[in-house]
Amino acid sequence: MSAFSLIKFRSLARGLINSGSSTRKALQGRSYCQAVKDVAPKETKTQTLYGQHLFRHERRPTDFDKRILVWSGRYKKQEDIPEFISYEALSGARNKVRIKVCYAMILGTIIGCVAMVISGKKAYKEDNTLLHKNIERKKQWREEHAADLKSD
């Protein structure tokens, strides 16, 4: 066994024995882990703003983000949006807008298909199909070709 596997085994055994104690104690007991002594982050005065922690997943929304938040119905007006919003709120709003856009695209596709069926049936009744147009065009070409042969 190598030295690393011995250390790993010793740490694992210590963790199993101390399973009733807290996780922080178990982390501090590991000899090969160096940065576990400061598990709880220290908070300074500059890190908090209006009771919100700046290093959580919060960010300033851009103008497009504000539009998305309004379109999704999360806020009534752009002026109601706070200076910082959480990533989860923005992600949820984006998902709602994405779903609305997908529904609009589905609806547009269905309307387009129905319009094509209606216009196709109308053209068929008026005998204005592509097949009929091709037959007429070829007939005209044959007549032009026959006229050219007679003139020569």
C-alpha positions, 0 to 999 in steps of 0.5 A, spaced: 500 500 500 502 506 498 502 512 503 496 516 500 492 510 500 494 509 508 492 516 509 486 515 505 484 509 509 486 512 516 481 518 514 476 514 512 476 510 518 476 516 522 470 519 519 466 512 520 468 512 527 466 520 528 460 519 524 456 522 530 459 528 530 459 534 525 461 534 518 466 540 520 469 536 525 470 530 520 473 535 515 478 538 520 480 531 522 483 530 515 490 531 515 491 531 507 486 537 507 489 544 508 483 549 507 478 546 511 479 550 517 476 556 514 469 552 512 465 558 514 466 564 510 467 571 513 463 576 512 465 583 512 461 590 511 462 591 504 459 584 502 452 585 505 448 590 501 441 591 503 441 585 507 443 581 501 449 577 500 453 579 494 457 573 493 451 568 492 448 567 485 445 574 484 447 579 479 445 586 476 440 584 470 441 587 463 436 591 459 434 584 456 434 581 462 429 586 465 425 585 458 425 577 460 422 578 467 417 583 465 415 578 459 414 572 464 410 576 468 415 576 474 414 583 475 409 588 472 414 594 470 421 595 469 422 600 474 419 594 479 425 590 478 430 590 484 438 592 483 440 585 484 436 579 482 438 571 483 440 567 478 434 562 479 429 568 478 432 570 472 433 562 470 425 561 471 423 567 467 427 565 461 424 558 462 417 561 462 419 566 456 422 560 452 416 556 453 411 562 451 416 562 444 415 555 443 408 555 444 407 561 439 412 557 434 407 551 434 401 556 433 404 559 427 406 552 424 399 550 425 396 556 422 401 556 416 399 548 415 392 550 415 393 556 410 397 551 406 391 546 406 386 551 404 390 555 399 391 548 396 384 546 395 382 553 392 387 552 387 385 545 385 378 547 385 380 553 380 385 548 376 391 552 378 395 546 380 403 546 379 401 540 374 397 544 370 402 550 370 407 545 367 403 542 362 401 549 360 408 551 359 410 545 356 405 546 351 407 553 349 414 551 349 412 546 343 408 551 340 414 556 340 418 550 337 414 548 332 413 555 329 421 556 329 421 550 325 416 552 320 420 559 319 426 556 318 
